[in-house]
Amino acid sequence: MKAIALVSGGLDSTLAARIIKDLAVDLIALNTRSPFCLCNRKKADGSCSHEAGRVSQELGVKIIAINTATEFLEIVKKPKHGYGSHMNPCLDCRILLFKKAKEAMAKEGASFVITGEVLGQRPMSQRLAAMKLIEKESGLEGLVVRPLSAKVLEPTIPEKMGWIEREKLLAISGRGRKEQIALASSLGIKDYPCPSGGCLLTDPEFSRRLKDLMQYDELNLKDIQLLKIGRHFRVSKLAKLIVGRNEPENNRLASLKEENDFFFQPLELAGPSALLRAKSADNSILELCSRMVAKYCDGADTQTKILCRRNPLQEYQFIVSPKNEEALAAYRIN
């Protein structure tokens, strides 16, 4: 038999794929890329598909990588099944992923899908009712095998048909991970960089930044990269300032600057770079941003020079005193 294994590179999906592979099932790994992935190690584009690639290579299976960023962004804007505790549309996310798995099944001639889900582990998407809903809306009812929790769930079609041996599957449930970690050790699986996976949409600080973009109709894939770094300030309805917190973030802001963005740097003192993304920004906004940058410069108790550059033909210098912390709080998004 042939199956599609949803592989993120995390511990649970790795274990699930390994269990089914050891049952002599022909596996094909499927990895979908999201701009909101939270992983300890990433590629330059922000994805962690290289971890899924490593896992598939170790298992000796083919991998299909799909970029679902654009589709997922539309889900984040208006999820059919709502959000979790923050901005995480977990049910809609899983439905999209399962639909992609169904498409891969048809293309590859596979008969069912494997996932690393554990019953009760995630409060929104791994409840029994949620699992059934996701299967129904993706058109995969009875065709999703969850090897880690199979024995605490109803038998699936592949189990009933004898395609896989139910007695070789597990009965893990709940939020603990001791059983998975012990199993990984017994199987010689040691390198799992994101054992619990993760998503930036469950992070309260990131969610506040995302809500701000949505409120001002500024949400797009390019702006999402900015949400991951710096201090964020809404300086007007049409403009937002991001101030770097360290040298890597300063460099990242420089790399993300677009043609119409304003870029700020201190001229006299050590301090942060900052990027202003604005639909409109007059001189008062540029001066305000300069004062915000000055607040984070070393020793900026009095006036200092801040360079503001949009392009080689648009360059300004502001001599400003720093904004105090109380004044900054009025603009701070997080």
Secondary structure, 3 states (H helix, E strand, C coil): CEEEEECCCCHHHHHHHHHHHCCCCEEEEEEEECCCECCCCCCCCCCCHHHHHHHHHHHCCEEEEEECHHHHHHHHHCCCCCCCCCCCCHHHHHHHHHHHHHHHHHHHCCCEEECCCCECCCCCCCCHHHHHHHHHHHCCCCCEECCCCHHHCCCCHHHHCCCCCHHHCCCCECCCCHHHHHHHHHCCCCCCCCCCCCEHHHCHHHHHHHHHHHHCCCCCHHHHHHHCCCEEEEEECCEEEEECCCHHHHHHHHHHCCCCCEEEEECCCCCCCEEEEECCCCHHHHHHHHHHHHHCCCCCCCCEEEEEEEECCEEEEEEECCCCHHHHHCCECC
